[in-house]
Amino acid sequence: MWDERRNPTRRARTQRGAVLVRVAVTGTPGTGKTTATELVETDLEVVHLNDAIREEELHDGADEERGSLYANFDAIRQWLDEQGDGGDDLLVDSHLAHHFDAEEVVVLRCHPEELRERLLERGETDAKAEENAESEALDVILSESVAEHGTESVYEIDTTDRAPDAVASDIEAVIEGEREPSAGTVDYLEYL
């Protein structure tokens, strides 16, 4: 697997009995999580968590107005714990992935203007696209990731104007230990 000395928090989390995934790939919707993780070459099992939430009914119903599901975090934790080797061999992608214990958290970032266009192209409403663009400019998911996992476990990857295979290569570098943590290196405040 991997050397737990690389991340000293791994041993402590495991001793507490918390679910631990190897790598969580997170980011605002539209940053390219699913596209990139489908291209990652790894021995880890890739789990597209949003699909699992729908297919395994790991939710508490739907918000019809927003077109989204209310994720049940307890059910998701239990489901993740049942996957693979207790989660240790998983790469999980979702805008929610950072809410679960992970050795490393990759936060995909995208300039809010490009993010807004991506979301509109895939059929999101103007209001939802703007809400997500503002969330990206405010570093919402990055801030949550750092608060949950600390700067030593968070890796930012900018996907703006980049090919998905290049982003996948950057994720592979995190998995292989060839990239240093980089929380706080991307800044889109000028969008606001």
N, C-alpha and C positions, 0 to 999 in steps of 0.2 A: 504493500500500500504506500504509505508515506511515513516519513520520520516525524514522530510527534514532537521532537525537539525543535522542529522548524517553527512551531506555534505553541508556546508554553501554555496557552489557555485551553488547548485541546484536552490535556490530561485532566484539568480541573472540571471542564464541562462534562467529560465522560464520567468522572467520579460522582458528579451530581446527578447522573442518570438522565441528562437532557438529550434530546434528539440531536444528532450531529450529522450534517451533510458535509461532504468534502468541499464542494464549491457551490455557492449560491450566486447566480447571475441575475441581477435585478436592474431596475431602471424604470423611468417613466414609460407608460405605454407608447410605442412607436419608436423607441430607441434602437430596436433591432435584436432583442434578446432571442426570440425563437429562431429567427433567420440565422443568426450567428451560431447558436448552440447546435443547430442541425448540421453545421459544417465542421464543428470541432472534432478533431481526431483524438480520441481518448479511450482508455479502458473503463472509464467511469460510465455508469448507466445514466443517460440523459433523461430527465423527467421534465416535461412541460407541465408545470404545476397547474396552470389555468385549465388545461384539458382535463387533468385528473380531478380537479374540483368539480367540473361539470359531470364527467363520466362516472366518478365514484360517489357523487352526491355529497361532497364534503362542504356543504353550505347549508344555510338556514333560510333559504328562500331567495326570492329575486326582488330587486328594486326596479320595477317596471319603468318608472320615469327615467332612470339613468341607464337602463339596459344592462344592469350588472347583477352579480350574485353577492349575497352576504356570506363571505367565507367563514367557515367554522374552524378557528385556529386549533382548537383541541382535537377535532377530528382529523385535521391535516397532520398535526404532530404525530398522532397515533398511526395514521396511514404511512407517513414517512418512516416511522420507526419499524414498520413491518416490511419495508422494501429492502431488497439487497441484504447487505450485512449490517442491518440496523441503521442504515442511512450512510454509513462510512464510505460507501463506494458510489455515491450519487452526486451528479451535477444537476442542480435544480434551477430552472429558469421560470421567473414570474416577477411581476412588479411587487409581489408579496414575499419573495424568497428571502429577503433580508430580515424578516421577522422570525426566522427559525435559526437555531444554532448551526453555525457553519465554521469550518476552519478558515476559509477564505471567502470574501464577498467581492464580486466584481460588479461595479456599478457602471452600466453603459450610459453614456451621456450623448446628447445631440443638441445642436443649436436650436433654440426654441422656434425660430422661423422655419427651419427645415423640418423639425418635429411636427409643427402645425400642418405643414403641407403633406407630410406622410400620413397623418391621421385623417385629413380631409380626403386624400386619395383612396383610403381604405373604407370610406363611408361614414366616418364619425361626423357628428353635427359640428357646426361652427363653434357653438358654446363649449362642447366637450373638448374640441381641439384647442381652443384658447385656454381653457382651464388647465389642461395638461402642459401647454407651452409655458404658462406662468409658473406652474409647479416645478418645471424643469429649470426655469430661470432662478427660482428661489432655492434650488438645491434640496428640495424636500426629501427625496429618497436618499440622497447622499447623507444628509444630516441624520436621518433615521438610522442609516447603516452604521455611521460612526458612533452614534449614541448606543447602539446595540452591541457592536463588535469592536469598537476602538479603532484608531487610525492604523494600528499595526496589522490589521487583517483586511483592510479595504483598499481596493484597486480601482481607480477610475480609468475608463477607456472612452475616448471621444469617438463617436461613430459618424460625426458630421462629414459629409462628402467622402466617405470611405467605403470601399467594397466590403461586402459581408465576409469574404474569405480572409481579408486582412484583419478584420475584427476577431474572427475565429482564431487566427494565429496569435493575436494578443492574449486571448483567453487561454490558449494552449500554453503560452509562456507563463502565465500565472500558475496553472496546474503543475507545470514542470519545475516551478521555483526559479524561473529565469527572469522574473520581473519583481521589482521592489514595490511595496505598498505605496499608493500615490493619492490618498484622499486629499482633496482640496486643490487639485491642480487644474481643474476646469472651472471657468467662471463665465456665466452668461447674464450677469446682473444688468448689463447695458440694454438688454431686451426690454426691461421694465422702464 
